[in-house]
Amino acid sequence: MVQTDLIGYLRGAHVVLPYFKQQNGGVLINTLSVGSWVPQPFAVAYSASKFGLRGFSQALRGELAQWPGIHVCDVYPWVVDTPGFRDGGNYAGRSLQPPPPLCDPRQVAEAMVSLALHPRHSTSVGVMATLLRFAHFITPGSDRLSGLLTGAVLRRAERVAPSSGNLFHPALGQRRIDGGWRTSRPRQHTLLVAGGIAAGVVGLLLYGRKR
């Protein structure tokens, strides 16, 4: 996890920056996700790598201040509907499903193209990404609350055998862009869960303001 989500980005930057400096310009785009701001209980390695990646981007941006033509851009998407939840390693012993509403992966691709054409420091993809970033900033104890909620969901999830996923061998199943989660769930169920998440975020915002 750390090799892919943190070290991989450092190595990529190490390779391209000499060329950017030579030509006095370039755009480096890092995919950070909302997990770079909001800790993910029961996914500690993921949170550590994403938080580290955010620090890397910010520090590198300051380091390159003398090259105004070089841009370090960050993308913060909400959970994306990809085959990742099917193919990724799972050592939790429970069935893992992405929480709705899921982002279309094409939205993330469009955000990257936009950054390449019109560079800016960061952009969020999906309303939930923006809401959670603000809720985390102003709500004390959100880490503990998130851990309790995530733990409750995991305890109710179906038991499955631990799996390394596609870590050591190619993934099974059809290769495709979409994970199929958006089409496999009834629209009413998705709207209900999404509404519950949004109401919870709004509640956290209001609670934080009162304190």
Secondary structure, 3 states (H helix, E strand, C coil): CHHHHHHHHHHHHHHHHHHHHHHCCEEEEEECCHHHCCCCCCCHHHHHHHHHHHHHHHHHHHHCCCCCCEEEEEEEECCECCCHHHHCCECCCECCCCCCCCECHHHHHHHHHHHHHCCCCEEEECHHHHHHHHHHHHCCCHHHHHHHHHHHHHHHCCECCCECCCCCCCCCCCCCCCCCHHHHCCHHHHHHHHHHHHHHHHHHHHHHHHC
